Amino acid sequence: MSNEYGNDYVTISDDEGNDYTLEHIDTIEADDTFYMAFTPTDIDEEDDGYGMIILKLVEENGEELLATIDDDTLLEDLYERFTERILDEEI
């Protein structure tokens, strides 16, 4: 994860049309799928709700989209991997 060129931000919309801006913090490839970790830009880091959002990159009709991960075991594994990578870089 390099901030040499600045941070990347994306805006996503939920099923109800609400928009959220997220800061991309890292990407991992596993089993030919890319998983991306984000943090919300509109929360207080000292709030208990502070956390990481992990989404997978999928292709639909030739367009790349971000999708949720339904497999809790995979999500927990990815969370641990992202956390380890992030903590290793902060040392």
PDB file of N, CA, C and O in Angstrom, chain B, residues numbered from 101:
ATOM      1  N   MET B 101       0.853  -1.168   0.000  1.00  0.00           N
ATOM      2  CA  MET B 101       0.000   0.000   0.000  1.00  0.00           C
ATOM      3  C   MET B 101       0.896   1.228   0.000  1.00  0.00           C
ATOM      4  O   MET B 101       1.598   1.490   0.977  1.00  0.00           O
ATOM      5  N   SER B 102       0.876   1.957  -1.061  1.00  0.00           N
ATOM      6  CA  SER B 102       1.727   3.127  -1.177  1.00  0.00           C
ATOM      7  C   SER B 102       0.884   4.377  -1.335  1.00  0.00           C
ATOM      8  O   SER B 102      -0.060   4.408  -2.125  1.00  0.00           O
ATOM      9  N   ASN B 103       1.227   5.392  -0.587  1.00  0.00           N
ATOM     10  CA  ASN B 103       0.541   6.671  -0.720  1.00  0.00           C
ATOM     11  C   ASN B 103       1.398   7.648  -1.512  1.00  0.00           C
ATOM     12  O   ASN B 103       1.197   8.860  -1.437  1.00  0.00           O
ATOM     13  N   GLU B 104       2.361   7.116  -2.278  1.00  0.00           N
ATOM     14  CA  GLU B 104       3.279   7.944  -3.044  1.00  0.00           C
ATOM     15  C   GLU B 104       2.521   8.900  -3.967  1.00  0.00           C
ATOM     16  O   GLU B 104       2.940  10.044  -4.143  1.00  0.00           O
ATOM     17  N   TYR B 105       1.438   8.458  -4.544  1.00  0.00           N
ATOM     18  CA  TYR B 105       0.671   9.277  -5.472  1.00  0.00           C
ATOM     19  C   TYR B 105      -0.634   9.775  -4.872  1.00  0.00           C
ATOM     20  O   TYR B 105      -1.489  10.278  -5.601  1.00  0.00           O
ATOM     21  N   GLY B 106      -0.804   9.648  -3.581  1.00  0.00           N
ATOM     22  CA  GLY B 106      -2.023  10.112  -2.920  1.00  0.00           C
ATOM     23  C   GLY B 106      -3.014   8.989  -2.724  1.00  0.00           C
ATOM     24  O   GLY B 106      -2.833   7.885  -3.238  1.00  0.00           O
ATOM     25  N   ASN B 107      -4.057   9.276  -1.982  1.00  0.00           N
ATOM     26  CA  ASN B 107      -5.080   8.279  -1.679  1.00  0.00           C
ATOM     27  C   ASN B 107      -6.114   8.234  -2.791  1.00  0.00           C
ATOM     28  O   ASN B 107      -6.322   9.211  -3.510  1.00  0.00           O
ATOM     29  N   ASP B 108      -6.759   7.076  -2.918  1.00  0.00           N
ATOM     30  CA  ASP B 108      -7.835   6.903  -3.888  1.00  0.00           C
ATOM     31  C   ASP B 108      -9.164   6.890  -3.156  1.00  0.00           C
ATOM     32  O   ASP B 108      -9.297   6.283  -2.093  1.00  0.00           O
ATOM     33  N   TYR B 109     -10.136   7.561  -3.731  1.00  0.00           N
ATOM     34  CA  TYR B 109     -11.473   7.626  -3.159  1.00  0.00           C
ATOM     35  C   TYR B 109     -12.476   7.139  -4.194  1.00  0.00           C
ATOM     36  O   TYR B 109     -12.338   7.401  -5.388  1.00  0.00           O
ATOM     37  N   VAL B 110     -13.481   6.430  -3.716  1.00  0.00           N
ATOM     38  CA  VAL B 110     -14.575   5.994  -4.582  1.00  0.00           C
ATOM     39  C   VAL B 110     -15.888   6.353  -3.909  1.00  0.00           C
ATOM     40  O   VAL B 110     -15.978   6.421  -2.683  1.00  0.00           O
ATOM     41  N   THR B 111     -16.895   6.578  -4.722  1.00  0.00           N
ATOM     42  CA  THR B 111     -18.239   6.799  -4.203  1.00  0.00           C
ATOM     43  C   THR B 111     -19.087   5.618  -4.639  1.00  0.00           C
ATOM     44  O   THR B 111     -19.152   5.293  -5.824  1.00  0.00           O
ATOM     45  N   ILE B 112     -19.736   4.980  -3.677  1.00  0.00           N
ATOM     46  CA  ILE B 112     -20.606   3.850  -3.982  1.00  0.00           C
ATOM     47  C   ILE B 112     -22.030   4.196  -3.568  1.00  0.00           C
ATOM     48  O   ILE B 112     -22.252   5.067  -2.727  1.00  0.00           O
ATOM     49  N   SER B 113     -22.977   3.511  -4.162  1.00  0.00           N
ATOM     50  CA  SER B 113     -24.388   3.715  -3.827  1.00  0.00           C
ATOM     51  C   SER B 113     -24.976   2.402  -3.349  1.00  0.00           C
ATOM     52  O   SER B 113     -24.668   1.338  -3.887  1.00  0.00           O
ATOM     53  N   ASP B 114     -25.834   2.484  -2.322  1.00  0.00           N
ATOM     54  CA  ASP B 114     -26.503   1.277  -1.856  1.00  0.00           C
ATOM     55  C   ASP B 114     -27.802   1.085  -2.627  1.00  0.00           C
ATOM     56  O   ASP B 114     -28.132   1.877  -3.511  1.00  0.00           O
ATOM     57  N   ASP B 115     -28.536   0.033  -2.289  1.00  0.00           N
ATOM     58  CA  ASP B 115     -29.782  -0.289  -2.994  1.00  0.00           C
ATOM     59  C   ASP B 115     -30.854   0.782  -2.846  1.00  0.00           C
ATOM     60  O   ASP B 115     -31.792   0.843  -3.641  1.00  0.00           O
ATOM     61  N   GLU B 116     -30.714   1.627  -1.828  1.00  0.00           N
ATOM     62  CA  GLU B 116     -31.705   2.682  -1.585  1.00  0.00           C
ATOM     63  C   GLU B 116     -31.300   4.019  -2.202  1.00  0.00           C
ATOM     64  O   GLU B 116     -31.992   5.023  -2.035  1.00  0.00           O
ATOM     65  N   GLY B 117     -30.167   4.023  -2.921  1.00  0.00           N
ATOM     66  CA  GLY B 117     -29.719   5.243  -3.580  1.00  0.00           C
ATOM     67  C   GLY B 117     -28.877   6.164  -2.727  1.00  0.00           C
ATOM     68  O   GLY B 117     -28.573   7.280  -3.148  1.00  0.00           O
ATOM     69  N   ASN B 118     -28.488   5.726  -1.527  1.00  0.00           N
ATOM     70  CA  ASN B 118     -27.623   6.531  -0.669  1.00  0.00           C
ATOM     71  C   ASN B 118     -26.184   6.410  -1.147  1.00  0.00           C
ATOM     72  O   ASN B 118     -25.717   5.307  -1.430  1.00  0.00           O
ATOM     73  N   ASP B 119     -25.478   7.530  -1.239  1.00  0.00           N
ATOM     74  CA  ASP B 119     -24.085   7.546  -1.676  1.00  0.00           C
ATOM     75  C   ASP B 119     -23.143   7.590  -0.474  1.00  0.00           C
ATOM     76  O   ASP B 119     -23.419   8.242   0.533  1.00  0.00           O
ATOM     77  N   TYR B 120     -22.025   6.878  -0.606  1.00  0.00           N
ATOM     78  CA  TYR B 120     -21.002   6.840   0.433  1.00  0.00           C
ATOM     79  C   TYR B 120     -19.637   7.004  -0.232  1.00  0.00           C
ATOM     80  O   TYR B 120     -19.354   6.365  -1.245  1.00  0.00           O
ATOM     81  N   THR B 121     -18.796   7.862   0.340  1.00  0.00           N
ATOM     82  CA  THR B 121     -17.438   8.027  -0.161  1.00  0.00           C
ATOM     83  C   THR B 121     -16.508   7.219   0.721  1.00  0.00           C
ATOM     84  O   THR B 121     -16.523   7.337   1.946  1.00  0.00           O
ATOM     85  N   LEU B 122     -15.693   6.388   0.066  1.00  0.00           N
ATOM     86  CA  LEU B 122     -14.770   5.501   0.770  1.00  0.00           C
ATOM     87  C   LEU B 122     -13.347   5.772   0.316  1.00  0.00           C
ATOM     88  O   LEU B 122     -13.101   6.114  -0.841  1.00  0.00           O
ATOM     89  N   GLU B 123     -12.413   5.612   1.249  1.00  0.00           N
ATOM     90  CA  GLU B 123     -10.997   5.733   0.925  1.00  0.00           C
ATOM     91  C   GLU B 123     -10.413   4.337   0.760  1.00  0.00           C
ATOM     92  O   GLU B 123     -10.506   3.508   1.666  1.00  0.00           O
ATOM     93  N   HIS B 124      -9.810   4.078  -0.398  1.00  0.00           N
ATOM     94  CA  HIS B 124      -9.188   2.785  -0.672  1.00  0.00           C
ATOM     95  C   HIS B 124      -7.877   2.704   0.102  1.00  0.00           C
ATOM     96  O   HIS B 124      -7.035   3.595  -0.003  1.00  0.00           O
ATOM     97  N   ILE B 125      -7.702   1.629   0.885  1.00  0.00           N
ATOM     98  CA  ILE B 125      -6.478   1.504   1.674  1.00  0.00           C
ATOM     99  C   ILE B 125      -5.582   0.346   1.237  1.00  0.00           C
ATOM    100  O   ILE B 125      -4.379   0.378   1.495  1.00  0.00           O
ATOM    101  N   ASP B 126      -6.140  -0.683   0.578  1.00  0.00           N
ATOM    102  CA  ASP B 126      -5.299  -1.806   0.153  1.00  0.00           C
ATOM    103  C   ASP B 126      -6.106  -2.738  -0.748  1.00  0.00           C
ATOM    104  O   ASP B 126      -7.337  -2.713  -0.750  1.00  0.00           O
ATOM    105  N   THR B 127      -5.389  -3.559  -1.513  1.00  0.00           N
ATOM    106  CA  THR B 127      -5.995  -4.566  -2.382  1.00  0.00           C
ATOM    107  C   THR B 127      -5.235  -5.868  -2.237  1.00  0.00           C
ATOM    108  O   THR B 127      -4.006  -5.873  -2.173  1.00  0.00           O
ATOM    109  N   ILE B 128      -5.964  -6.974  -2.185  1.00  0.00           N
ATOM    110  CA  ILE B 128      -5.382  -8.315  -2.111  1.00  0.00           C
ATOM    111  C   ILE B 128      -5.991  -9.150  -3.233  1.00  0.00           C
ATOM    112  O   ILE B 128      -7.185  -9.049  -3.516  1.00  0.00           O
ATOM    113  N   GLU B 129      -5.159  -9.976  -3.871  1.00  0.00           N
ATOM    114  CA  GLU B 129      -5.669 -10.931  -4.849  1.00  0.00           C
ATOM    115  C   GLU B 129      -5.660 -12.313  -4.219  1.00  0.00           C
ATOM    116  O   GLU B 129      -4.651 -12.732  -3.652  1.00  0.00           O
ATOM    117  N   ALA B 130      -6.778 -13.022  -4.314  1.00  0.00           N
ATOM    118  CA  ALA B 130      -6.890 -14.383  -3.784  1.00  0.00           C
ATOM    119  C   ALA B 130      -7.792 -15.184  -4.710  1.00  0.00           C
ATOM    120  O   ALA B 130      -8.898 -14.754  -5.036  1.00  0.00           O
ATOM    121  N   ASP B 131      -7.322 -16.335  -5.127  1.00  0.00           N
ATOM    122  CA  ASP B 131      -8.106 -17.220  -6.001  1.00  0.00           C
ATOM    123  C   ASP B 131      -8.644 -16.475  -7.220  1.00  0.00           C
ATOM    124  O   ASP B 131      -9.826 -16.578  -7.547  1.00  0.00           O
ATOM    125  N   ASP B 132      -7.769 -15.723  -7.891  1.00  0.00           N
ATOM    126  CA  ASP B 132      -8.109 -14.981  -9.114  1.00  0.00           C
ATOM    127  C   ASP B 132      -9.187 -13.925  -8.921  1.00  0.00           C
ATOM    128  O   ASP B 132      -9.834 -13.524  -9.889  1.00  0.00           O
ATOM    129  N   THR B 133      -9.390 -13.469  -7.700  1.00  0.00           N
ATOM    130  CA  THR B 133     -10.346 -12.410  -7.403  1.00  0.00           C
ATOM    131  C   THR B 133      -9.623 -11.310  -6.625  1.00  0.00           C
ATOM    132  O   THR B 133      -8.807 -11.587  -5.745  1.00  0.00           O
ATOM    133  N   PHE B 134      -9.934 -10.074  -6.962  1.00  0.00           N
ATOM    134  CA  PHE B 134      -9.358  -8.945  -6.238  1.00  0.00           C
ATOM    135  C   PHE B 134     -10.332  -8.491  -5.160  1.00  0.00           C
ATOM    136  O   PHE B 134     -11.527  -8.326  -5.405  1.00  0.00           O
ATOM    137  N   TYR B 135      -9.788  -8.293  -3.951  1.00  0.00           N
ATOM    138  CA  TYR B 135     -10.555  -7.804  -2.810  1.00  0.00           C
ATOM    139  C   TYR B 135      -9.949  -6.477  -2.397  1.00  0.00           C
ATOM    140  O   TYR B 135      -8.728  -6.341  -2.323  1.00  0.00           O
ATOM    141  N   MET B 136     -10.795  -5.507  -2.131  1.00  0.00           N
ATOM    142  CA  MET B 136     -10.330  -4.166  -1.806  1.00  0.00           C
ATOM    143  C   MET B 136     -10.839  -3.743  -0.437  1.00  0.00           C
ATOM    144  O   MET B 136     -12.002  -3.958  -0.095  1.00  0.00           O
ATOM    145  N   ALA B 137      -9.944  -3.135   0.341  1.00  0.00           N
ATOM    146  CA  ALA B 137     -10.290  -2.656   1.679  1.00  0.00           C
ATOM    147  C   ALA B 137     -10.446  -1.133   1.626  1.00  0.00           C
ATOM    148  O   ALA B 137      -9.649  -0.425   1.012  1.00  0.00           O
ATOM    149  N   PHE B 138     -11.491  -0.663   2.285  1.00  0.00           N
ATOM    150  CA  PHE B 138     -11.815   0.760   2.318  1.00  0.00           C
ATOM    151  C   PHE B 138     -12.125   1.187   3.746  1.00  0.00           C
ATOM    152  O   PHE B 138     -12.452   0.365   4.602  1.00  0.00           O
ATOM    153  N   THR B 139     -12.016   2.492   3.983  1.00  0.00           N
ATOM    154  CA  THR B 139     -12.539   3.086   5.214  1.00  0.00           C
ATOM    155  C   THR B 139     -13.499   4.199   4.804  1.00  0.00           C
ATOM    156  O   THR B 139     -13.247   4.904   3.827  1.00  0.00           O
ATOM    157  N   PRO B 140     -14.583   4.359   5.531  1.00  0.00           N
ATOM    158  CA  PRO B 140     -15.510   5.460   5.236  1.00  0.00           C
ATOM    159  C   PRO B 140     -14.819   6.797   5.515  1.00  0.00           C
ATOM    160  O   PRO B 140     -14.020   6.905   6.445  1.00  0.00           O
ATOM    161  N   THR B 141     -15.125   7.796   4.719  1.00  0.00           N
ATOM    162  CA  THR B 141     -14.496   9.109   4.908  1.00  0.00           C
ATOM    163  C   THR B 141     -15.270  10.008   5.852  1.00  0.00           C
ATOM    164  O   THR B 141     -14.772  11.060   6.250  1.00  0.00           O
ATOM    165  N   ASP B 142     -16.478   9.611   6.216  1.00  0.00           N
ATOM    166  CA  ASP B 142     -17.327  10.502   7.003  1.00  0.00           C
ATOM    167  C   ASP B 142     -17.547  10.044   8.442  1.00  0.00           C
ATOM    168  O   ASP B 142     -18.582  10.346   9.036  1.00  0.00           O
ATOM    169  N   ILE B 143     -16.587   9.319   9.006  1.00  0.00           N
ATOM    170  CA  ILE B 143     -16.743   8.893  10.391  1.00  0.00           C
ATOM    171  C   ILE B 143     -15.576   9.393  11.233  1.00  0.00           C
ATOM    172  O   ILE B 143     -14.510   9.717  10.710  1.00  0.00           O
ATOM    173  N   ASP B 144     -15.788   9.449  12.513  1.00  0.00           N
ATOM    174  CA  ASP B 144     -14.768   9.827  13.481  1.00  0.00           C
ATOM    175  C   ASP B 144     -13.990   8.574  13.858  1.00  0.00           C
ATOM    176  O   ASP B 144     -14.587   7.581  14.274  1.00  0.00           O
ATOM    177  N   GLU B 145     -12.659   8.604  13.718  1.00  0.00           N
ATOM    178  CA  GLU B 145     -11.836   7.429  13.996  1.00  0.00           C
ATOM    179  C   GLU B 145     -11.937   6.963  15.443  1.00  0.00           C
ATOM    180  O   GLU B 145     -11.648   5.802  15.733  1.00  0.00           O
ATOM    181  N   GLU B 146     -12.337   7.833  16.348  1.00  0.00           N
ATOM    182  CA  GLU B 146     -12.462   7.440  17.746  1.00  0.00           C
ATOM    183  C   GLU B 146     -13.828   6.835  18.050  1.00  0.00           C
ATOM    184  O   GLU B 146     -14.062   6.349  19.157  1.00  0.00           O
ATOM    185  N   ASP B 147     -14.718   6.865  17.083  1.00  0.00           N
ATOM    186  CA  ASP B 147     -16.046   6.271  17.223  1.00  0.00           C
ATOM    187  C   ASP B 147     -15.904   4.750  17.202  1.00  0.00           C
ATOM    188  O   ASP B 147     -15.076   4.217  16.463  1.00  0.00           O
ATOM    189  N   ASP B 148     -16.703   4.048  18.005  1.00  0.00           N
ATOM    190  CA  ASP B 148     -16.641   2.586  18.035  1.00  0.00           C
ATOM    191  C   ASP B 148     -17.005   1.967  16.698  1.00  0.00           C
ATOM    192  O   ASP B 148     -16.655   0.813  16.453  1.00  0.00           O
ATOM    193  N   GLY B 149     -17.693   2.687  15.827  1.00  0.00           N
ATOM    194  CA  GLY B 149     -18.099   2.172  14.536  1.00  0.00           C
ATOM    195  C   GLY B 149     -17.000   2.217  13.488  1.00  0.00           C
ATOM    196  O   GLY B 149     -17.204   1.773  12.358  1.00  0.00           O
ATOM    197  N   TYR B 150     -15.816   2.758  13.854  1.00  0.00           N
ATOM    198  CA  TYR B 150     -14.713   2.861  12.905  1.00  0.00           C
ATOM    199  C   TYR B 150     -14.295   1.472  12.471  1.00  0.00           C
ATOM    200  O   TYR B 150     -14.107   0.586  13.305  1.00  0.00           O
ATOM    201  N   GLY B 151     -14.151   1.278  11.189  1.00  0.00           N
ATOM    202  CA  GLY B 151     -13.760  -0.037  10.733  1.00  0.00           C
ATOM    203  C   GLY B 151     -13.397  -0.060   9.272  1.00  0.00           C
ATOM    204  O   GLY B 151     -13.272   0.971   8.611  1.00  0.00           O
ATOM    205  N   MET B 152     -13.236  -1.253   8.803  1.00  0.00           N
ATOM    206  CA  MET B 152     -12.821  -1.510   7.442  1.00  0.00           C
ATOM    207  C   MET B 152     -13.983  -2.131   6.673  1.00  0.00           C
ATOM    208  O   MET B 152     -14.708  -2.978   7.195  1.00  0.00           O
ATOM    209  N   ILE B 153     -14.146  -1.704   5.442  1.00  0.00           N
ATOM    210  CA  ILE B 153     -15.143  -2.276   4.555  1.00  0.00           C
ATOM    211  C   ILE B 153     -14.390  -3.039   3.477  1.00  0.00           C
ATOM    212  O   ILE B 153     -13.527  -2.474   2.805  1.00  0.00           O
ATOM    213  N   ILE B 154     -14.706  -4.308   3.307  1.00  0.00           N
ATOM    214  CA  ILE B 154     -14.033  -5.136   2.309  1.00  0.00           C
ATOM    215  C   ILE B 154     -15.046  -5.518   1.233  1.00  0.00           C
ATOM    216  O   ILE B 154     -16.108  -6.070   1.520  1.00  0.00           O
ATOM    217  N   LEU B 155     -14.692  -5.212  -0.002  1.00  0.00           N
ATOM    218  CA  LEU B 155     -15.550  -5.513  -1.145  1.00  0.00           C
ATOM    219  C   LEU B 155     -14.731  -6.277  -2.184  1.00  0.00           C
ATOM    220  O   LEU B 155     -13.505  -6.180  -2.213  1.00  0.00           O
ATOM    221  N   LYS B 156     -15.418  -7.033  -3.034  1.00  0.00           N
ATOM    222  CA  LYS B 156     -14.710  -7.747  -4.094  1.00  0.00           C
ATOM    223  C   LYS B 156     -14.990  -7.080  -5.425  1.00  0.00           C
ATOM    224  O   LYS B 156     -16.054  -6.502  -5.644  1.00  0.00           O
ATOM    225  N   LEU B 157     -14.002  -7.176  -6.312  1.00  0.00           N
ATOM    226  CA  LEU B 157     -14.130  -6.620  -7.641  1.00  0.00           C
ATOM    227  C   LEU B 157     -14.709  -7.687  -8.552  1.00  0.00           C
ATOM    228  O   LEU B 157     -14.143  -8.773  -8.675  1.00  0.00           O
ATOM    229  N   VAL B 158     -15.828  -7.389  -9.190  1.00  0.00           N
ATOM    230  CA  VAL B 158     -16.484  -8.327 -10.111  1.00  0.00           C
ATOM    231  C   VAL B 158     -16.691  -7.634 -11.449  1.00  0.00           C
ATOM    232  O   VAL B 158     -16.765  -6.408 -11.532  1.00  0.00           O
ATOM    233  N   GLU B 159     -16.782  -8.451 -12.497  1.00  0.00           N
ATOM    234  CA  GLU B 159     -17.061  -7.908 -13.817  1.00  0.00           C
ATOM    235  C   GLU B 159     -18.462  -8.320 -14.225  1.00  0.00           C
ATOM    236  O   GLU B 159     -18.830  -9.494 -14.174  1.00  0.00           O
ATOM    237  N   GLU B 160     -19.226  -7.333 -14.629  1.00  0.00           N
ATOM    238  CA  GLU B 160     -20.599  -7.577 -15.052  1.00  0.00           C
ATOM    239  C   GLU B 160     -20.850  -6.787 -16.335  1.00  0.00           C
ATOM    240  O   GLU B 160     -20.752  -5.560 -16.349  1.00  0.00           O
ATOM    241  N   ASN B 161     -21.171  -7.497 -17.399  1.00  0.00           N
ATOM    242  CA  ASN B 161     -21.411  -6.864 -18.709  1.00  0.00           C
ATOM    243  C   ASN B 161     -20.212  -6.016 -19.144  1.00  0.00           C
ATOM    244  O   ASN B 161     -20.382  -4.931 -19.701  1.00  0.00           O
ATOM    245  N   GLY B 162     -18.993  -6.522 -18.883  1.00  0.00           N
ATOM    246  CA  GLY B 162     -17.781  -5.826 -19.276  1.00  0.00           C
ATOM    247  C   GLY B 162     -17.409  -4.646 -18.402  1.00  0.00           C
ATOM    248  O   GLY B 162     -16.456  -3.930 -18.710  1.00  0.00           O
ATOM    249  N   GLU B 163     -18.137  -4.428 -17.321  1.00  0.00           N
ATOM    250  CA  GLU B 163     -17.878  -3.308 -16.418  1.00  0.00           C
ATOM    251  C   GLU B 163     -17.431  -3.833 -15.065  1.00  0.00           C
ATOM    252  O   GLU B 163     -18.008  -4.788 -14.546  1.00  0.00           O
ATOM    253  N   GLU B 164     -16.390  -3.207 -14.481  1.00  0.00           N
ATOM    254  CA  GLU B 164     -15.931  -3.597 -13.151  1.00  0.00           C
ATOM    255  C   GLU B 164     -16.796  -2.933 -12.094  1.00  0.00           C
ATOM    256  O   GLU B 164     -17.022  -1.723 -12.121  1.00  0.00           O
ATOM    257  N   LEU B 165     -17.278  -3.752 -11.157  1.00  0.00           N
ATOM    258  CA  LEU B 165     -18.128  -3.277 -10.070  1.00  0.00           C
ATOM    259  C   LEU B 165     -17.598  -3.793  -8.744  1.00  0.00           C
ATOM    260  O   LEU B 165     -16.882  -4.794  -8.703  1.00  0.00           O
ATOM    261  N   LEU B 166     -17.945  -3.117  -7.669  1.00  0.00           N
ATOM    262  CA  LEU B 166     -17.629  -3.584  -6.328  1.00  0.00           C
ATOM    263  C   LEU B 166     -18.855  -4.287  -5.771  1.00  0.00           C
ATOM    264  O   LEU B 166     -19.978  -3.799  -5.904  1.00  0.00           O
ATOM    265  N   ALA B 167     -18.631  -5.448  -5.138  1.00  0.00           N
ATOM    266  CA  ALA B 167     -19.734  -6.241  -4.601  1.00  0.00           C
ATOM    267  C   ALA B 167     -19.415  -6.673  -3.178  1.00  0.00           C
ATOM    268  O   ALA B 167     -18.252  -6.767  -2.788  1.00  0.00           O
ATOM    269  N   THR B 168     -20.465  -6.931  -2.414  1.00  0.00           N
ATOM    270  CA  THR B 168     -20.280  -7.415  -1.046  1.00  0.00           C
ATOM    271  C   THR B 168     -19.842  -8.875  -1.057  1.00  0.00           C
ATOM    272  O   THR B 168     -19.981  -9.575  -2.060  1.00  0.00           O
ATOM    273  N   ILE B 169     -19.318  -9.312   0.063  1.00  0.00           N
ATOM    274  CA  ILE B 169     -18.850 -10.692   0.232  1.00  0.00           C
ATOM    275  C   ILE B 169     -19.813 -11.388   1.176  1.00  0.00           C
ATOM    276  O   ILE B 169     -19.980 -10.968   2.321  1.00  0.00           O
ATOM    277  N   ASP B 170     -20.450 -12.454   0.697  1.00  0.00           N
ATOM    278  CA  ASP B 170     -21.469 -13.153   1.479  1.00  0.00           C
ATOM    279  C   ASP B 170     -20.912 -14.265   2.361  1.00  0.00           C
ATOM    280  O   ASP B 170     -21.595 -14.726   3.276  1.00  0.00           O
ATOM    281  N   ASP B 171     -19.688 -14.698   2.100  1.00  0.00           N
ATOM    282  CA  ASP B 171     -19.064 -15.796   2.839  1.00  0.00           C
ATOM    283  C   ASP B 171     -18.365 -15.229   4.085  1.00  0.00           C
ATOM    284  O   ASP B 171     -17.320 -14.587   3.975  1.00  0.00           O
ATOM    285  N   ASP B 172     -18.947 -15.469   5.271  1.00  0.00           N
ATOM    286  CA  ASP B 172     -18.394 -14.920   6.514  1.00  0.00           C
ATOM    287  C   ASP B 172     -16.989 -15.422   6.811  1.00  0.00           C
ATOM    288  O   ASP B 172     -16.160 -14.668   7.321  1.00  0.00           O
ATOM    289  N   THR B 173     -16.708 -16.683   6.500  1.00  0.00           N
ATOM    290  CA  THR B 173     -15.375 -17.244   6.741  1.00  0.00           C
ATOM    291  C   THR B 173     -14.345 -16.546   5.867  1.00  0.00           C
ATOM    292  O   THR B 173     -13.269 -16.184   6.342  1.00  0.00           O
ATOM    293  N   LEU B 174     -14.664 -16.357   4.600  1.00  0.00           N
ATOM    294  CA  LEU B 174     -13.768 -15.637   3.689  1.00  0.00           C
ATOM    295  C   LEU B 174     -13.578 -14.207   4.150  1.00  0.00           C
ATOM    296  O   LEU B 174     -12.460 -13.690   4.134  1.00  0.00           O
ATOM    297  N   LEU B 175     -14.645 -13.570   4.557  1.00  0.00           N
ATOM    298  CA  LEU B 175     -14.571 -12.184   5.009  1.00  0.00           C
ATOM    299  C   LEU B 175     -13.665 -12.049   6.235  1.00  0.00           C
ATOM    300  O   LEU B 175     -12.868 -11.114   6.315  1.00  0.00           O
ATOM    301  N   GLU B 176     -13.780 -12.964   7.175  1.00  0.00           N
ATOM    302  CA  GLU B 176     -12.917 -12.943   8.363  1.00  0.00           C
ATOM    303  C   GLU B 176     -11.457 -13.155   7.987  1.00  0.00           C
ATOM    304  O   GLU B 176     -10.573 -12.489   8.525  1.00  0.00           O
ATOM    305  N   ASP B 177     -11.200 -14.080   7.067  1.00  0.00           N
ATOM    306  CA  ASP B 177      -9.832 -14.336   6.604  1.00  0.00           C
ATOM    307  C   ASP B 177      -9.251 -13.100   5.930  1.00  0.00           C
ATOM    308  O   ASP B 177      -8.108 -12.726   6.194  1.00  0.00           O
ATOM    309  N   LEU B 178     -10.032 -12.467   5.062  1.00  0.00           N
ATOM    310  CA  LEU B 178      -9.565 -11.259   4.386  1.00  0.00           C
ATOM    311  C   LEU B 178      -9.319 -10.130   5.380  1.00  0.00           C
ATOM    312  O   LEU B 178      -8.337  -9.397   5.256  1.00  0.00           O
ATOM    313  N   TYR B 179     -10.201  -9.986   6.363  1.00  0.00           N
ATOM    314  CA  TYR B 179     -10.017  -8.953   7.380  1.00  0.00           C
ATOM    315  C   TYR B 179      -8.681  -9.140   8.107  1.00  0.00           C
ATOM    316  O   TYR B 179      -7.944  -8.178   8.322  1.00  0.00           O
ATOM    317  N   GLU B 180      -8.383 -10.372   8.479  1.00  0.00           N
ATOM    318  CA  GLU B 180      -7.115 -10.660   9.160  1.00  0.00           C
ATOM    319  C   GLU B 180      -5.927 -10.361   8.257  1.00  0.00           C
ATOM    320  O   GLU B 180      -4.931  -9.799   8.712  1.00  0.00           O
ATOM    321  N   ARG B 181      -6.021 -10.727   6.992  1.00  0.00           N
ATOM    322  CA  ARG B 181      -4.925 -10.473   6.053  1.00  0.00           C
ATOM    323  C   ARG B 181      -4.711  -8.982   5.830  1.00  0.00           C
ATOM    324  O   ARG B 181      -3.573  -8.511   5.835  1.00  0.00           O
ATOM    325  N   PHE B 182      -5.792  -8.238   5.635  1.00  0.00           N
ATOM    326  CA  PHE B 182      -5.662  -6.794   5.451  1.00  0.00           C
ATOM    327  C   PHE B 182      -5.090  -6.149   6.706  1.00  0.00           C
ATOM    328  O   PHE B 182      -4.192  -5.312   6.617  1.00  0.00           O
ATOM    329  N   THR B 183      -5.598  -6.526   7.869  1.00  0.00           N
ATOM    330  CA  THR B 183      -5.126  -5.947   9.127  1.00  0.00           C
ATOM    331  C   THR B 183      -3.638  -6.204   9.316  1.00  0.00           C
ATOM    332  O   THR B 183      -2.897  -5.304   9.709  1.00  0.00           O
ATOM    333  N   GLU B 184      -3.202  -7.417   9.040  1.00  0.00           N
ATOM    334  CA  GLU B 184      -1.787  -7.756   9.166  1.00  0.00           C
ATOM    335  C   GLU B 184      -0.932  -6.905   8.226  1.00  0.00           C
ATOM    336  O   GLU B 184       0.113  -6.392   8.626  1.00  0.00           O
ATOM    337  N   ARG B 185      -1.376  -6.760   6.984  1.00  0.00           N
ATOM    338  CA  ARG B 185      -0.621  -5.961   6.009  1.00  0.00           C
ATOM    339  C   ARG B 185      -0.547  -4.497   6.435  1.00  0.00           C
ATOM    340  O   ARG B 185       0.502  -3.864   6.321  1.00  0.00           O
ATOM    341  N   ILE B 186      -1.656  -3.969   6.921  1.00  0.00           N
ATOM    342  CA  ILE B 186      -1.704  -2.566   7.322  1.00  0.00           C
ATOM    343  C   ILE B 186      -0.816  -2.331   8.532  1.00  0.00           C
ATOM    344  O   ILE B 186      -0.078  -1.347   8.575  1.00  0.00           O
ATOM    345  N   LEU B 187      -0.877  -3.221   9.516  1.00  0.00           N
ATOM    346  CA  LEU B 187      -0.052  -3.065  10.717  1.00  0.00           C
ATOM    347  C   LEU B 187       1.432  -3.220  10.404  1.00  0.00           C
ATOM    348  O   LEU B 187       2.264  -2.535  10.998  1.00  0.00           O
ATOM    349  N   ASP B 188       1.772  -4.112   9.477  1.00  0.00           N
ATOM    350  CA  ASP B 188       3.175  -4.289   9.070  1.00  0.00           C
ATOM    351  C   ASP B 188       3.734  -3.021   8.451  1.00  0.00           C
ATOM    352  O   ASP B 188       4.910  -2.712   8.641  1.00  0.00           O
ATOM    353  N   GLU B 189       2.916  -2.284   7.716  1.00  0.00           N
ATOM    354  CA  GLU B 189       3.383  -1.061   7.067  1.00  0.00           C
ATOM    355  C   GLU B 189       3.472   0.106   8.028  1.00  0.00           C
ATOM    356  O   GLU B 189       4.212   1.053   7.761  1.00  0.00           O
ATOM    357  N   GLU B 190       2.751   0.079   9.132  1.00  0.00           N
ATOM    358  CA  GLU B 190       2.774   1.188  10.079  1.00  0.00           C
ATOM    359  C   GLU B 190       3.974   1.127  11.011  1.00  0.00           C
ATOM    360  O   GLU B 190       4.298   2.115  11.670  1.00  0.00           O
ATOM    361  N   ILE B 191       4.632  -0.014  11.072  1.00  0.00           N
ATOM    362  CA  ILE B 191       5.779  -0.171  11.991  1.00  0.00           C
ATOM    363  C   ILE B 191       7.010   0.503  11.435  1.00  0.00           C
ATOM    364  O   ILE B 191       8.067   0.476  12.066  1.00  0.00           O
TER     365      ILE B 191
END
